[in-house]
């Protein structure tokens, strides 16, 4: 047996290998054991340290937007997956998706990373039950006690928040937090930029050109709403400082009134609250909308997926690492990491129907940590999961998952044609990174501005600075790549 060190760039990932049934089965089938490494504190700092010290693990999983991904590719510190596959795992080309490989293909024609949770344009057309992850969530009991207020307009949103704080401002675990979202990073905050923009149906293109969503008037209108709420004390420091670990703890405690958040990220906490009091869970409802009242456009994962995995050239057994990738991406691997081990987590009847082990299913729904530790299915090891492939074995939707999942169906939108990145190690990639960091700094300043006048001044400075740093050239290239993506993907 060979042990590979796998770095997961997420402090919240706490799984271990070898005690649960799924990891044992993977080791039995492949001869590979895994030792997981996760950062403490800042993800980027730990990985940057590993890169600088030339002390890389055998496998690395990061977000595709991570600057460390580009750094590893630019410094030629990761293997070409297609080259490794030709040598050691030719099934990789059958088990992975050609559209995804093309999307991640570098300028030299090689593939250096492969994502999880991808959806192709063809898959999106063939399935009407692919759920987006983005939701606007409210605590059910408080929302219903307020009379299920309309929170789609600035006036209605503010009124609901104010009434929630007046009537339910204290919980047994501390003050109720009116609004929350994803962590702030150096490049912004998903909840208060991309997610809010999608709730508002801010377009990705206008008149055939890539659109600047960050300064769209409808989006700015709502940013000013949140700025005013912050000035009035409804966006405490927790919103700007908490990381995912703190946020999930507070969800479990029911500390939030409303959230712009990913539903799957709090599934375990939702199950806990549901088991204690079904009325205290978070439900998805219509949240901020644009002034025309248009439906949200919630993005599916697309070809970009969620996280990407790479094999560094320091890998002790690159042949086994690429074979593991291929195994996990295969139908056999996807069935295993989703359902668990046949004969233990489930059985198949004579008609091919799946019959879940009652204990396993109960733990999966209400005690996810224990389920992960014992059975290891339900994408406990999600690094190369393919949710579309897994649809053929999908668990029946039950509360509290059912409501938040089905709410997204009519709003789920394929937007992968707009996922464009600049060529690695190019002037444009450096311009894009500078623009992203500038936006991250600006977004926080806008939300913390002490007046609307200061907000407008900060926004004007942002627009001026980005123009001085190649913004127009970047947008021209994004338009070009958007058009190319549409042709390649066969979408309009």
N, C-alpha and C positions, 0 to 999 in steps of 0.2 A: 504493500500500500504506500502511496505517495501523498504527502500533505502539501497543499498549495496555500500560500498566504493570499487572501483576497481582501483588498482594501475597499470599504464601502464609505463613500464621502457623505455620510449622514450620521450625526451624533445620536439620533433617535433609534438607529438600528441596533438591537440588543440581542439578536439571535445567536445561538452557538450551534456547533455541528456535532452530530454523533449520538445524541440522546434520543432524538425523535425518529419516527419510523421512516419518513421520507429521506432524510439525509443518510440514514443507514442503508436504505435501498440504493441510493445514488452511489454510495461508496461500494456497495456489493456489485453493482453493475459496471462501474468504471474503474475501480481500484483507486479512486481519488478521495481523500479526505480534505476538508477545508478548515483553515484557521482564519477567522474573520478579524479584521483590524478596522476600527472606527475611530474618528477623531474625538477629542475632548475639547469642547469650546468651539473655536473657529475651524470649520472644515478646511478652508483654503490654506490656512497657515500650516497645518500638519502636512498636507500633501505637498505644498511648496517646499517645506523642509525636507521631505523625502526625495523630492526631485533634485534639490540643490545638493543634498548629501549623497546623491547617486545610490540611494538605498531603497529602491522601489520593490514593492511586493510582486507576486506572480501574476495577479489580476487586479485591475483597478476599475471601479464603477463610480462615475461622476455624472453630474448634469451636463448635457451637451453645451450649455451656455458657459460652463466653467472655463475660465482663462487657462486653467491647467491642462485641459484637453488640447487646446491649440498649442500650448507650450510643449507638451509631450510629443505631439506630431512634428512641430517645427524643429525640435532638437533631435528628431529621429530616435526617440527613446522607446517607441512602441513598434511591435511587429505589424506587418501587413497581414490582416486576417485572411485575405484571399490567397496569399502566397502560402501561408501555413496550412490552409485548408487543402490546397492542391497537393501538398506533400503528405499530410497526415489525416485529413478528415474530409474527403471529397463529398460526403453526405451533407456537409455544411451548406453547400449550394442548393440542395434540394430542400433542406429544413428551414433555411432562411428565406426572406422575401427579396426577389430581384429588384422590386421598386425601392425597397428600403436600402439595399446595397448601393443602388445608383444614387440615391439621395445623399448618402454619407460618403460617396466616393470622393477622394481628394483630387487635387489638380493633377497629380502624377498618375491617376488612374487606379490607385490602390485604396483599400478599405482598412481603416485603422481602428474602427469602433463599430459596435453593433448595439442598437437600442432595444429596450423592452417596450411593451404596451403600445405597439404601433397599429395604425389603421390605414390601409390603402384606400384610394378613391373607389376602387372596384368593391372592396369590402363594405365601404360606407353605403354604396348603392344597394348592395345585396341584403343588408341587415337594417331593420327598422327599430331594433331594440338595443342599439349601441348607445350607452349612456355617457354623457359628458360628466366630468368630475366636479366642475364648478357649480356651486349652488349659493343662493342667498338663504341663510338659515336664521331661524328665530327659535327661542325657547318656547315650546308649545303651550305650556300652562300660562305663562305670562302673556303671550300673544293673544290667546283666546280670552283671557280675563279682561284684556283691553278691548275686546270686541272685534278681533281680527282686523285691525286697521289697515287701510290702504297705505302702503309704504313706497309706492311707485313714484310719487312726486316729492320734491324737496319739502313742501309744507307738511305732507302727510308723514314723511319719514321723521322729520324733526318732532312733530307732535307725538308720534308713537314712542320715540326715545325719551322725550321729556316725561310722558305719563308713566312709562315703565320705571323710570328712576324715582319719580315721586311716590309711586305705590309699592315698588318692590326693590328699593335701592339697597337693601341689605340681605345677604344670604347667610346661612350658617357658617360658611367658610370665609366670609369677608364681603366687602362692598360689591354690588352688582356692577359689572363693566358693561357700559352701554353698547359699544361697538368693538369688533376686533377683526383681525385678518391674519395673513401670513407674515412671517418675519421680514423686517426690513434688511436689505443687503446693500452692498456697495452700488448695485445697479438698479435699485428701486424696491418695490414691494408688489408682488403679484396681485394682492387683493385690491390695492389702491391704484394700480395702473392697468395691467392687462385684463384682470378679472372684472373690474368695474367697467372698463371700456366694452367688454363683451356683454355685460348686463345691459349696457346702454346701446348696444348694437352699433357701436362706432365702426364705420367701414374700414376695411384694410386698403381699399383702393377707391379713387375718385377720378372719373374721366380717364380711365385706363392707366393711371399713374399710382404708384405706391403712396399711400396716404399717411400723413403724420398724425397718428392717433393721439399722441401725447399733448397736442395743442388744439385738438378738435374743440370747437365751441361748446358742444354738448357735454363733453368730458370736463372741460374747465368749469362749466356751470356747476357740476356736481362736486368737483374738487373744492370749490368755494363753499359749498354746503358743509362739507366735512371740516374745512378750516374753521368755519364759524362754530360748528359743534365743538371743535377742539378748544376754541377760545372761551366757550361757555362751560368748559369743564367736562364735556362728554367723551373725550378721547384721552384718557389718562396715560401716564408714561408707560404702562404695561404694553400698550398698543405698539409703541416704538421700540421697546427693549426686549420683550419676550421672544424666546426662540420656540421652536415647535414643542420641545419637551414641556416648557411652562404652559404653553397654550393647551396642550392635550390634558394636562393636569387640571386646568381651570374648566375645561369642557366637562370632565368627569365630575367636577364639583358643581356644575351648573352656574358658573360665575358670569356668563355672558348673556346679554339680551339678544343681540343679533350679530351675525358674522358673515363676511364674504369669504367663503372657505371651500376647500375640496372635501366632498362628503366622505370619501374613503379614508381620509387621513384621521378621521375621528370615529371610525367604525367600532373600535374596541370600547371607547368611552361611551358611545351611544348605546351599545349593548348593555353596559353596566347600568346606565341610567334607566333604560327600559325595564331591566329586571327588578329595579328598586321601585320605579314609579313610571309607568308608560306615558303619563301625561307630562313628564318633565324632560323628555327628549327634545332634540332640535329637529325641526321640520323645515322643509324647503317651501318658500312662498315667493310670490312676485315681489322683488325688491326694486331698487332704483331703475327707472326707465327714462328714455330720452323724452323730450318735450312733445314728440308726436305719439308717444305711447307705444312705440314699436316693440315687438317681442324681442327678448334677448337672443343673441346668437352665441351659444355656448360651444366653444371649440372641442372637437374630438381630438384625440392625441395625434392623429395623422402620422406621417412618415417619420417625423422627428421623435415621436415616442416620449418617454419620460426620462429615463437614465440610460447612459451608454456604458458599455464595458469594453476594456482594452487589455491587451497582453503585452506588458513591457518586455524589452529585450533582455532584461535581467531575469526573466522568468526561468526557474530551474528546469521546468519540463514543458516547453511551449507546445510540444506534440500532444501532451495530455490536456493542456489547457484548451486548445482549439477543439479537441475531441469532446471535452466537457461542454463547450459552447454548443457544438452540434447536437450532442445528446439532449441537452436541456431544451433546445429549439425544436426537436423532433416531436411528433405527435405523442409518442410514448412518454417523452420527458414532460411535455405540457400536461398530459393526463395525470402523471404522477405528482407534479408540484401543485396541481389544482385539487384533485380529488383525494390524494393520499395513496396509501398502499392498499391495493385490492386484497380483500380477505381480512383486512384489519379496520380500515376506515370505511369501507363500503364493499358490497357484493354486486355481482352482475347476475340477473335472473336469466332464464332460458331465452327470453325475448330480447335480451340485450339492454334491459332497463337497469338503471343504477339504483340500488337500495342502500341508503346510508346507514351506517352503524348509529343507533340512536344516541349512544353516549357521545360519540364523536360529533354528531350534528348538534347536540345540545351544547357541548363545549365550544364548538365553532361559532355558534350564534351568541352565546352569553359569557363565555370565559375564554376569550381568544388567546390570552397569554398561555393558559394551561393547554389549550388545544395545540398551539404552536409547539410547545415543549414535548407533548406526547405524540401527536399525529403528524405535525409538520406540513399539512396540506394547506389549501386555501391561499396559495401563493405566499406562504411564510418566506420562501426563498424566491423573491420576485425579480431578481436581477435580469432574467431573460424571459420573463413571462410574456405570453401572447394572449391577450384577453379575447381576441376574435376567435382564435383556434379553440380556446376553452369554452366558447359559447355552446358547443355541441354537448357539453356535460354540465351546463349551468345549473346551479342550485336553484330551486324555486325561491322567488323573492318573498321574504317575510319581513314583518316589521322588526326593528325600526328601519331596515335597509330599504324596504319596498317603496315607501313614500318618497324618500329623497332621490332614489334612482329613477323611478317612473316620472317624477316631476321634470326631469331633464329631457325626456324623449322628444317632445315636440320642439324643443329649442336647440337640440344637438345639431351642430353645423360642421361640415368638413371645410377646414381652412388651411390644410397643409400646403396649398399652393403659395401661401403667403409666408411660409417658413423659409426665409432666405438667410444665408450666411456668406460672409465674404471669404475669398480664398485665403487659406492659412498663410501666415508670414508675409502678408502684403500690406501696402500702405492703407488699403481700404479696411482690412481687418483691424489695423491699429486705430484708424479713425472711428470705426464702429465701437471699439472698446472704450475709447475716450468719450464718445457720445453716451454710451451706456452708464459710465461712471458719473458723467456730468448730470445725467437725468436722475440717478440715484440720489445724488446730493441735493438736487433741485426739488425733487418730490417731497422730501422730508421738510425742507425749508418752506415750501408752499403750504403744507399742512400745519406747520407751526407758526406761520406768519401771524403777527399780532393785529393786523388790520387788512382789509381788502386792498387798500392802497399799497401796502408792503407786498402783498401777494402779487399784484400787477407788476410791481417793480422787479420782483424776483423772476417772474415769468419773462419779462422783457429782456432782462440780462441773460437768461438762459437762451432765448432765441438768438440774441446777438452773438453770444460766445460760440454756439454750435455752428453758426454761419462762418465764423472765422476759422473753424477747425474742420472744414471739408464736408459740411452737412449736405449741400446740394449735390456734390459729387457722389456721396453715399446713397442718396435717394434715387439718383439716376441709375445707379448700379442695381439697387433693389428692384426698381421697376423692370429692368432688363431681366433679372433673374426670376421675377414673378411671372413674366410672360413665358420664359423658358419652362418654368415649372408647369404652367397651365398646359402647354403643348405636350410635355412629357407625361403628365398625369391624365390627360384627356378630360380636363375640367374647364369650364368657362369662367 
